[in-house]
């Protein structure tokens, strides 16, 4: 029997999306492909709630989306402020430094996020071109105050780059209304498509900053100058070539974004919140503590949960024996002390209860003492209470 994939990406995907991957491959100049690529670009803009933004759909993983944002917006010597909530914020800093930026970190303790006021204190010192923030840090399950930070950056005339890889189409985000300049993501999490696509919606201020560059973009593959005409052509119903598009993945993206918009973004965000609440209720009932330090900084797209006393990372293997795949920790200082459960995309009560049940049985096998069914019962109560 196939295991249920409940890691924080890749996740379980809809059948229609997987079928698009298995459909006969179209040529990239085929009118049917031109039409679906154009539609996928429009849909991406809708999912980011960014009517004025330029969408980019490029073959690669989320790390490429991060590098695309940095390579096009940052020039050597520019100052960047990294709102650091963990592993993926460190990765952003590494990419920024490789592209010649002078990086300042504003950090919080593991499990917490810097406050908007702390970030403001840094911006008041002036000189920053860009501030980056990880919407949900997948290493810790921490949700950053992205609305406040995006608005703050706009107030200070600093470009904001939001890494939505573990958030897009799962956590509330209004790119245009909040004034976020770049939202970058990848296909394999709440966007609902197997790994392989880097996705960005780039707002007008960021596009203008790219146009005003004094130095060329250091990478040909990353240069918006190569990709912008391609995205514009497909959206206008015309073929164009720079590098062969991943035809089947783009097809799958179009299908998934269509399903997301049909569900409705607000309904989808609410479903993710409802499932996350029920997971939290289950963990608490099982006597497990979560890594995020407060509800305000707890993501809805995954749970990062400490192993209880006497249980170690072998729990992850035991959960797999029970038919569900969860992930170990990722934060460098704490990784042996917690596990992670992704709850994104098509997650609903069935997957939720299957996962809590598997974790319960694995905990029991690991010697943790609790009333069997306590987690399931708490999850059920949470789901029922609305
Ligand atoms: N940012 C975040 C928040 C992520 O969770 C990930 C992947 N887990 C990445 C960036 C990098 O994406 P990828 O692994 O697809 O390169």
Boltz pocket constraint, residues with backbone or C-beta under 6 A from the ligand:
constraints:
  - pocket:
      binder: B
      contacts: [[A, 8], [A, 9], [A, 61], [A, 62], [A, 63], [A, 64], [A, 88], [A, 134], [A, 136], [A, 137], [A, 138], [A, 163], [A, 164], [A, 165], [A, 166], [A, 186]]
      max_distance: 6.0
